[in-house]
């Protein structure tokens, strides 16, 4: 998985740290709840806090 995380980081211009969260959420089919604008733009799994809370 580390190679896949590195691939996500390079392809999406993310830090390895951010890419690890994006990769995990996308692979596991989970939502990545964040206020990080960059992650919101670059991860298919990312959702902002307000949108997440509205879904509850």
Backbone as JSON Lines, residues from 0, in Angstrom:
{"i":0,"aa":"X","n":[0.79,-1.21,0.0],"ca":[0.0,0.0,0.0],"c":[0.84,1.28,0.0]}
{"i":1,"aa":"X","n":[2.04,1.24,0.53],"ca":[2.84,2.47,0.56],"c":[3.12,2.99,-0.84]}
{"i":2,"aa":"X","n":[3.33,2.07,-1.77],"ca":[3.57,2.48,-3.15],"c":[2.33,3.16,-3.73]}
{"i":3,"aa":"X","n":[1.17,2.64,-3.4],"ca":[-0.08,3.23,-3.88],"c":[-0.3,4.61,-3.29]}
{"i":4,"aa":"X","n":[0.02,4.77,-2.01],"ca":[-0.11,6.08,-1.36],"c":[0.83,7.07,-2.03]}
{"i":5,"aa":"X","n":[2.05,6.65,-2.31],"ca":[3.01,7.51,-2.99],"c":[2.5,7.89,-4.37]}
{"i":6,"aa":"X","n":[1.9,6.95,-5.06],"ca":[1.32,7.21,-6.38],"c":[0.22,8.28,-6.3]}
{"i":7,"aa":"X","n":[-0.65,8.16,-5.31],"ca":[-1.71,9.15,-5.1],"c":[-1.09,10.51,-4.8]}
{"i":8,"aa":"X","n":[-0.08,10.53,-3.95],"ca":[0.58,11.79,-3.58],"c":[1.16,12.49,-4.8]}
{"i":9,"aa":"X","n":[1.84,11.74,-5.64],"ca":[2.48,12.32,-6.83],"c":[1.43,12.74,-7.86]}
{"i":10,"aa":"X","n":[0.47,11.87,-8.14],"ca":[-0.54,12.16,-9.16],"c":[-1.41,13.36,-8.81]}
{"i":11,"aa":"X","n":[-1.68,13.53,-7.51],"ca":[-2.6,14.6,-7.1],"c":[-1.9,15.77,-6.42]}
{"i":12,"aa":"X","n":[-0.58,15.71,-6.39],"ca":[0.21,16.77,-5.76],"c":[-0.22,16.99,-4.3]}
{"i":13,"aa":"X","n":[-0.24,15.9,-3.55],"ca":[-0.58,15.93,-2.13],"c":[0.63,15.51,-1.31]}
{"i":14,"aa":"X","n":[0.65,15.9,-0.04],"ca":[1.69,15.37,0.83],"c":[1.42,13.88,1.03]}
{"i":15,"aa":"X","n":[2.43,13.15,1.43],"ca":[2.25,11.73,1.69],"c":[1.22,11.53,2.8]}
{"i":16,"aa":"X","n":[1.27,12.38,3.79],"ca":[0.33,12.33,4.92],"c":[-1.12,12.47,4.42]}
{"i":17,"aa":"X","n":[-1.4,13.5,3.64],"ca":[-2.75,13.71,3.11],"c":[-3.14,12.59,2.16]}
{"i":18,"aa":"X","n":[-2.2,12.16,1.34],"ca":[-2.48,11.08,0.39],"c":[-2.83,9.78,1.11]}
{"i":19,"aa":"X","n":[-2.23,9.54,2.27],"ca":[-2.53,8.31,3.0],"c":[-3.98,8.3,3.47]}
{"i":20,"aa":"X","n":[-4.48,9.44,3.92],"ca":[-5.89,9.53,4.32],"c":[-6.81,9.39,3.1]}
{"i":21,"aa":"X","n":[-6.47,10.06,2.02],"ca":[-7.28,9.97,0.8],"c":[-7.32,8.54,0.29]}
{"i":22,"aa":"X","n":[-6.17,7.9,0.22],"ca":[-6.09,6.52,-0.27],"c":[-6.91,5.58,0.61]}
{"i":23,"aa":"X","n":[-6.75,5.71,1.92],"ca":[-7.48,4.82,2.84],"c":[-8.98,5.0,2.69]}
{"i":24,"aa":"X","n":[-9.45,6.23,2.68],"ca":[-10.89,6.48,2.57],"c":[-11.44,5.97,1.25]}
{"i":25,"aa":"X","n":[-10.73,6.25,0.16],"ca":[-11.2,5.83,-1.16],"c":[-11.18,4.31,-1.3]}
{"i":26,"aa":"X","n":[-10.15,3.67,-0.79],"ca":[-10.03,2.22,-0.89],"c":[-11.08,1.5,-0.06]}
{"i":27,"aa":"X","n":[-11.37,2.05,1.12],"ca":[-12.33,1.41,2.03],"c":[-13.77,1.87,1.81]}
{"i":28,"aa":"X","n":[-13.97,2.82,0.89],"ca":[-15.31,3.32,0.61],"c":[-15.88,4.16,1.74]}
{"i":29,"aa":"X","n":[-15.0,4.89,2.42],"ca":[-15.41,5.73,3.54],"c":[-15.38,7.2,3.17]}
{"i":30,"aa":"X","n":[-16.08,8.01,3.95],"ca":[-16.01,9.46,3.77],"c":[-14.81,10.0,4.52]}
{"i":31,"aa":"X","n":[-14.14,10.95,3.92],"ca":[-13.02,11.65,4.55],"c":[-13.53,13.03,4.94]}
{"i":32,"aa":"X","n":[-13.92,13.18,6.19],"ca":[-14.5,14.43,6.68],"c":[-13.36,15.39,7.0]}
{"i":33,"aa":"X","n":[-13.37,16.54,6.32],"ca":[-12.26,17.47,6.46],"c":[-12.7,18.9,6.15]}
{"i":34,"aa":"X","n":[-11.94,19.83,6.63],"ca":[-12.1,21.23,6.26],"c":[-10.94,21.67,5.36]}
{"i":35,"aa":"X","n":[-10.06,20.75,5.03],"ca":[-8.89,21.04,4.21],"c":[-9.34,21.22,2.75]}
{"i":36,"aa":"X","n":[-9.27,22.44,2.26],"ca":[-9.77,22.74,0.91],"c":[-9.05,21.94,-0.17]}
{"i":37,"aa":"X","n":[-7.76,21.73,0.0],"ca":[-7.0,20.97,-0.99],"c":[-7.5,19.52,-1.05]}
{"i":38,"aa":"X","n":[-7.69,18.9,0.1],"ca":[-8.21,17.54,0.11],"c":[-9.62,17.47,-0.45]}
{"i":39,"aa":"X","n":[-10.42,18.47,-0.17],"ca":[-11.77,18.5,-0.72],"c":[-11.75,18.53,-2.24]}
{"i":40,"aa":"X","n":[-10.78,19.2,-2.82],"ca":[-10.66,19.27,-4.28],"c":[-10.05,18.0,-4.87]}
{"i":41,"aa":"X","n":[-9.14,17.38,-4.14],"ca":[-8.32,16.32,-4.74],"c":[-8.67,14.89,-4.34]}
{"i":42,"aa":"X","n":[-9.59,14.72,-3.42],"ca":[-9.98,13.36,-3.02],"c":[-11.45,13.14,-3.31]}
{"i":43,"aa":"X","n":[-11.74,12.05,-3.99],"ca":[-13.13,11.7,-4.3],"c":[-13.93,11.37,-3.03]}
{"i":44,"aa":"X","n":[-13.24,10.99,-1.97],"ca":[-13.92,10.59,-0.73],"c":[-14.15,11.76,0.22]}
{"i":45,"aa":"X","n":[-13.55,12.9,-0.05],"ca":[-13.6,14.02,0.89],"c":[-14.95,14.72,0.88]}
{"i":46,"aa":"X","n":[-15.39,15.08,2.07],"ca":[-16.64,15.82,2.25],"c":[-16.4,16.81,3.39]}
{"i":47,"aa":"X","n":[-16.94,18.01,3.25],"ca":[-16.7,18.98,4.33],"c":[-17.62,18.67,5.52]}
{"i":48,"aa":"X","n":[-17.25,19.23,6.66],"ca":[-17.93,18.92,7.91],"c":[-19.41,19.26,7.84]}
{"i":49,"aa":"X","n":[-19.76,20.43,7.32],"ca":[-21.17,20.85,7.25],"c":[-21.98,19.88,6.4]}
{"i":50,"aa":"X","n":[-21.45,19.47,5.27],"ca":[-22.16,18.53,4.4],"c":[-22.31,17.17,5.07]}
{"i":51,"aa":"X","n":[-21.28,16.76,5.78],"ca":[-21.35,15.49,6.5],"c":[-22.43,15.53,7.58]}
{"i":52,"aa":"X","n":[-22.44,16.6,8.36],"ca":[-23.42,16.72,9.43],"c":[-24.84,16.81,8.89]}
{"i":53,"aa":"X","n":[-25.01,17.42,7.73],"ca":[-26.33,17.54,7.12],"c":[-26.88,16.17,6.7]}
{"i":54,"aa":"X","n":[-25.98,15.23,6.44],"ca":[-26.4,13.88,6.03],"c":[-26.84,13.02,7.21]}
{"i":55,"aa":"X","n":[-26.55,13.44,8.42],"ca":[-26.88,12.61,9.6],"c":[-28.36,12.65,9.91]}
